């Protein structure tokens, strides 16, 4: 198992050596933008102290590798099946998307590592859910949430294990422990902002995320507010262009235009209108505009969120045919010409600093990417991933529903149900929370890979044990029937 992890680490480091670690979001993490949670910026700060920003990629790959090994080890101790555990470990490290994003300075690698440790502790806790084990699970949930706030539903998964406590008093203490952990986690980032920036004022990607769902929704009448009218003017032009496209092409066009609209036009324009130098300070404006657009067409926003959730939870990706179809449409239909607005001064400066610190030739500015079709994935990979994620999604729902009959189950089935329900709550909770503010990009599925593997693994081992036991009983019965009378 350790050999698989080491081989995966070395192979991923070699294959992704030419991948640029700098992405449009990187500067906001590297210099702790007030719109970010403290977890990943702290990791990058530690990397810079140890050897510079360039050390962050191999370091986060190493952290991810070690976490995956701990999960594999916990699975072996949980199941006691060496061969199945080796296969489980192999499956854990064989995700190409996971290693691809581990080569970039984004939260995906450290978030996936935190989720892997959470799954490992879950397997240790589910058999004997005492307060100490639940406490460790709560701490890991907090660390994961500080790295990526959308991982907050891990606390819900930890709460489900409280049902395994033998008395109401112990359940009460465990719930109090989880509540204290969640409260502390929510307080850490504002305190960090106070010490590092001198104020608890902060932004959030939520406002710009909700806005992107509404950009492609029609409104019944032109808004009176100048800021809202400005957004509607360009959003309507893009929406009309997308609406004229074939239905199969429309999701790809929305994905291409959302960054250019928000980061290349709306945010810098509103920032200059209101005398702001940092994009996170526009969040109040964006949230007001987003709420107006939701009120004008709530059904469209709800459909967009639901579509995003279904797309993420079932790994809806782009094949080579999808990418070519989108490219063909863009060539035949000239894209909407949007104004090129310079970024706000502070944002552009941070992007330049990040490029210098990482040692890449030029900065990557948000919203400045060309309208090019997304990277196509091999069709076998897409369908394999869809099968695995879809199966995990179904088992997670089944585990949550089965909690209703927890009191009449056998000890083995009760243990499996709590484990599957906790993993299901994490899977669906994280992806639903993500879908409220994001379009279905596959990078958001990466942190759930350990959950998918663990859920499929524990259910698979349970079925294997039942089948093996049934086979053994039948074999014993045949031997007894064939034995001579004594």
Steps between C-alpha positions, in 0.01 A plus 500: 500500500782739586667401173190596302494840673869563438471400135196726458685794658808460279291437190275800562799728568658390172188515282387840631847657495402727207168610657511863608408528869373855456126541451274810515397412858858441620590859604196526728625192689869584486450841665190414708233707335227585757249309288685173571499268797830479689576130447664489158673841531656370822626191318653719227661723763662195661624388158653842437678491834643156425627570150291746304167485320640249249521244782122506549419261214733211600408557864126483442550193281692339786230590753237355267699178451548445874131567567394247236731242658347561844156449349611176338646384832179587683300306239722195556453519878125544451455209259789267585520406133857540363421440132193725501694768687778495242240540223338780698835678533562461128161654422570793732817605321378441142296819460666708224288807584622495859868509402438754225360753744761408760753657262320836524495749783133449573323353803415167339809302608500603868120474514517146362770415755280630783201301372714186478604542865135561590399174330782316679387631838139417410595134448675499839207669671199315357574178692552672835362855476623635834543870575875494438464351151218737412719784632778408257245479219375846593851646494562358154163638385606842623838488325333388176245783522776755557669377183179493295183642661273280286625202705297619801250209452772273638369616837163349406668170425667510841165573662348182355753290691361644823213254451744224594550640851346266761325764715326834453751666731791388285315611188447841654871539577593389150256746341634779720852411387401517133316830552805647675721381214276658237479829692877514543553429132269784398684739733858421390500688167349826635756494783779445247368792295505718811862418580633506143284770338398703803129440446248219499356634174506229237344397174382165378488315169132434575377830356683466169407131492128560542519780244637266233191279527279803434699647212333267251148560632263744334332772706150630433589871497821704482634579849500862613824481699798609281722213617230240442418656162866475399513131592172429321617675182792265440341194662205528260731527197686184605178318592346573159815366334495182709126447453551488123749215536406130494400370840802269521736796458336739747658368826847535347429857388380594850819360644712705260312826548451500876863588575522768232177663615573499872877543527576665167216752493252523789730499804765744368234735361299511823820539701602809303150645518510487877867589548614153612846353443438138605251265340383348829360838603246476217334198664233716664409647163500159331282349772243780466486456122482120532206520742313732263553260212390200705183682604432584136527135388529257795410197289794554267743523791359183657526309171858615454595382849326165451667449163837581655442257787399217269793572272758503779364201690497283187827630353358666190813580301602588145597232251698558182174516302357761740812714472502483119129584485559810712803603294300463179222723634746771608661501155165525322350756740731788602485538882347800671754781511543607863696810608847435638518674837832508691498320832485699819844625600551273801385187314735561210790569735442175692493305173837648400650424843374143486662443161829635635488293820419178314746570222273484197548738205170687526204541732162335442226760521144390582248546222767548233500145361398450137170334416647158434318166544575327832751219514347180368523184709514145362154349474591184700626722783179704497270199512710324764493810718126548442436140599704531820364841604145404409524178701642689798222760474234225501657310791531822697128573460415140591715527814326819608154350444599182686567705815123493555518126571823511700341369821391165355824411320761242587828642642687443171232663287463784749872572478492496119195728493659762725819492293315527168270773633792707632682468168178573311437813705853618423471421129160656434543782750830619353384476139165666573672785683740534209216502245329794667786725390682314222444359154584130450880512466675170560760649737225512762460122489867436586476532882216246500712225343601350840133500602401322179769234546423449870125474448533252215770313692312442826179402321694271268678326788167456683349333193813288456483381860131410472559310176803320644310407818205372296735296280677356806172398664384327183832319468484386866144381446600291199789342696271412791247343261767296325669378824417139615291445812707445812 
